[in-house]
């Protein structure tokens, strides 16, 4: 999808100091004295974080419908409508239908084992993106950059589809609740970080052409200009207390026609594997298996 990424620049601060010497013999005004600029350079970690954050805004998260490869419906599935689906960038569950108006889930933010290649992993809930071009989604993201994990809260909304980074102090172990709620053509996107409240937000956006045809609970390998990024090693992500509303009916993941999505690479090898829904139909885990 097209992006109009904002650009970030590192600025330097110059301190002006008077030159030494000459003053003993001649009275020189302060304004006439030569100056030397001393640059206060950002730390290496601050520079890395700035570059990492700028890169996030160029990502594609949450909408890759052409990547989904429909598998064979499993006749022995415990919950109605469950089918096995594979994708090159998603792992988790999606409900399909019409007129979805709310989706929510909670999780404990995972940690990541980072190498020196750029790797990413996004965790989110949303409406649309599975079988439509529109996306209304929010959640958290891990970015491995030069061996360090940076973690953020974010939201994304059609038709702009730019990643909007909000929280920059997200950390492994934080208690997260992510919700998207629709009322008519207005969408309220909310992420609550109960551990570090500065990462929490509520954003209301409007969309008159959004499809409202699916609801999702997803671990994703985001995409950039060169394709899908390697998936950061997050070990395991568990979505719990998942809820969804379609039309006038509220329920859990298994209340509606649901697809179980396995993330695979171009050779068909599993990158992230979703577990089965729990007995209440409102919780599951995704296990990381490979980066790419």
N, C-alpha and C positions, 0 to 999 in steps of 0.2 A: 504494500500500500504506500501511497505517497506521503512524505513527511516534509515539514518545514522546520527543521531542527534549529533551536536557538544555539548561538555560539557563545562560549565562555572564554574569557581572556584573563590571564594572570597579570596583575598590575604590580608595579614596583613603587616604593615610597622613597622620595629623595629628601635627604636632610642637607640643608645648606649650612656650611661652616666657613668662617673667615680664614684666609690664607695666612701662614706664619711669616714673620720677618717684615722689614721695611718700615713698620709703624713707628719705630723709635725716632727716625730722622724726619719723617714727614707726616703731617696731619692729614689723614685720609678719611673721608666720610665712609660710613658703613656701606652705603649704596654703591660706592666705587670700588670696593674690595672684590678681588676675584674669588670665586667660589668653587668648591669641589662637591660633586654629587656622590653621596654614599647610598648605595642600593641595599634595601632590606629585602633579601631574597626569601621567598617562601620555602619552607622545609620541603625535603624530598617527599615526605608523606602527604603534605598539603597539595603539592603539585600533582601527585598521583591521584589523589582523591578528586581534584578538579577535572582532570582529564577523564577519569572514570565516570564521573557524573555527566560530563558533556556527551560521552559516548552513549549513555543510556537513552538520551533524548532522540537518538537516531535509530532506535530499535523498532522492530515490529513485534508487538505482543498481542496475543489474543485473537487474531483473525487470520487463519490460514485454511479456509474451507477446502481448497483444492488438494491439500495434503492428506485429507482423510481417505483411507482405503477401507471400504466396507467389507467386513468379513462374513463368515457364515453364522447365521443365527444359531445360538446354542439351545437346542430343544430341552435340555435338562436344567436350564437356568432356573434358579429359585424364585426370582422376581419376574413379574410379567414384563415383556418387551425387551428384556436384556439381550443385547447382541454384542459380539466381539468385533471391535474395530481397531485398525492400526493407523498411526499417524507419524509423520516425520518430526513433529514438534510438540505434540500434546500427549499427556498421560493423565487419566482420571476418569470422570464420568460426565456425560451430557444427557439431559432430558430434552426430548423433542416434542413439539406440539404447536400450540398457538396461544397468543395473548398472555405470555408470561409477564408477571408484574413484580416478582420479588425472588431473590436468591440470596442465601446467606450460609456462612460456615465459620467455624473457629479452628484455630490451630496454634501450636507452639512453633515459633519460628525455628527452622533447622539451622545447623551450623554447616560449614563447608570446608572440605579439604582442598586447598588451592595450590596448583602448580603455577608456573610463570607464563602460561598461555592464557589468553582471555577466555573465560568460561562464564556462563550465565545460567541462572535458574529462576523462573518466576512462578509464584504461587498465587492463584487468584480465583475469584468467583465472578460470574457475569451473566448477562443476558445477551444472546446473539453471538455471531462469529462462527458457529458450528456449521450452519447451512445458509448463512446470509453474509452480506458484506458489512452490515452494521455491527458495531461493537460497543458495549457499555459495561466496563469492567474495572475492577480495582483489586489491590492486594499488595504483596511484598515481592522483593527481588533481591537475589544475591548476585553480585558481580565479582568474580575473581580477576584481579588485575595486578600483574607483577608480583604474584605470590600472596597478595592480601585480599581478604574478603570484605567488600563494602556492601552494606545492606540498606534498603530503602523501602518506604511505602510510596505508592503511586496510584494514579487512576488514568483511564483512557476512555475517550468518548467519540463516537461517530458524529459528524463526518470528518473532523480534524484528524483523529487517530494518532495524535502525538502523545507520547508518554509524558505525563505530568508528574514529576518527582515532588513529593511533599516532605516526607521525613527522612533525615539523614543520620539519625542516631539509633536506628533499628539494630538489634543485636540478637544473636542466637539465644533462644530461651524465652524471648518476649511472647506474651499472651496476646494473640491477634484475633479479632473478629472482623470479617469482611462482609459487606452487604451492598446490594444494588436494589433499589426500590423504584418502581415506575408508578406514576399517577398521571394518567392521560398521556401527554407528550413530555412531561417532566421526569427526569431521572435523578434520584438522590444517591450519590456514591459515598459510602462511609467506610472508613477503616479505623478501628479502635485498637490502639496499642495500650493495653492496660498496665504494662510494665514501664514504658517510657511514653508518657502522654503527649510529648511534643511531636510524635510521629502520627498522631491521630488527626483525622480531618473529616469534614462533611462538605461535599461539593454538589450543587444542583445544576444540571445542564438540561437543555431541551433538544428533542429530536422528533420531528413530525413524520419522518420516513423510515424509522427503525422498524425492523421486522417483528421483534418479540417472539421469535419462533423457536428459541432454545434457551436452556439454562445450563451452566457449566460449573464444575469444580475441578480445577486443572493445575497440574505441575507442567511447566512449559520450558522448552529451550527456545529463547527468543531469537529473532532473525535480524540480520543487518543487511547491508548492501551486497555482501558476498554470499548470502544464504544463511542457513541455520547455524548458530554458534554452537560450539561444544557445550554439552550440558555439565554444569558445575556439580561436583560430587557432594550432594546434600544428604547422602545416606538414606534417609527416609523422611517422608512428609505425611502427616495424618490430618485429614479434614474430618472434623467432628461436628455434631449438632447441626448438620446440614438441613436446611429447609428450603422450600420453594412454593410459589403460588402460581398457578395457571388458571386464568379466568377467575372464577369465584371459589376455586378449590385450593386449599393449602395442604401441603403434605411434606414428604421427605423424598429423597432421590428415587426410591423404589415405587413411589406412588404414581409415577408417570412412566411413559415409554422411555427407557434409559439405555444408553450405550456405554459399554466399558471400553476404554481407549488405552491401547498400549503404544508407547513411543518406540519407533524402530529407526535404524539408520538405512542408508540407501541399499545396503546389502541384505536387509531384512532382519538384522540382529537387534535384539531388544536393548533399548537404552534406559527405559524406565517402565516398570511393571506395576500396574494397579492390583491391589488385592481385592478380594470379594467384599461386597457390602456386609456390614454387620447385621445381626438379626433384626435390628430396628430399621434397617434401610437408610440410615442417616450418617454413616461413618465408614471410612476406608483409608487405607494407606497406599502410598506409592513408593516403591523401592528403586533407588538409583542402581543401574547396572553397568553403564559405560558412558563415556563422554561423547563419543561420536562413532 
